[in-house]
Amino acid sequence: MLKKLAIGASAIALAVATVPMFAAFEAHIINVTAKIENALSVRPEAIDYGTVFPQEKLDKSLSIGLSESFAAQNRVDVVEYVIRQKPKCEIIEPTTEKPQYVPVSGENAQGEFLCPEGYRQALLLCPYLSKTSDGGVGDVSVKPFHGPITGWTMADTSAWEASGVLVKANDSEDTWTIDLKVPCFAGMCAQDWNTFVKTYGPEGVVPANYVQPAENEHKNFGCDLWIETTEISKLQLQPV
């Protein structure tokens, strides 16, 4: 009888010891996939004003619409976006192996924009650009002659951003006018420069702040527009 009990106890011990071994070899695989698409379609990819002259007013169009992928799905209806301005980086030593201009590579803890190695910030065109919407609901435009003409930071980018809203049902594309108001150079400004700036600029603008130093004549200026999606959502219908 004692022998049988001993054998039974051994069998139980073996079973208990074996359970973790079987559990360690069990696995469940959950297959997770997603197809990632852009919500916006932007045209054109570049805006070039070419050679311009002081106090010219030059218009270019920028179209921002819902992408085909966004229009084809039925889960969300609304895209909110911003148009942000950042300095453009130009190459220090021109070479055929690298492009003349590239975007900024980021910013430091103080919000100052950084350029990739071998590049520096180009003269700033951003303060002279207006961004005017075609009147879509929720769109916010920006007048020219805004922010500093040097030392542009992320705080300036945020302070002078335009914004728009696209709705799949009835407002699937916005047309923006990107208008350049060309600055003059110190000692060479026309008598109506102050009137020119105050006519197109925001309330309280100081025309003298947007006169370029004389040594910048004949040089290239630049600004990058960053169109960034800020929210994607379902259309919320208001009760009647």
Secondary structure by P-SEA (a helix, b strand, c coil): caaaaaaaaaaaaaaaaaaaaaaaabbbbbbbbbbbbbcbbbcccccccccccccbbbbbbbbbbbcccccccccccbbbbbbbbbbbbbbccccccccccccccccccccbbbbcccccccccccccbbbbccccccbbbbbccccccccccaaaaaacccccccccccccbbbbbbcccccccccccccaaaaaaaaccccccccccccccccccccccbbbbbbccccccccccccc
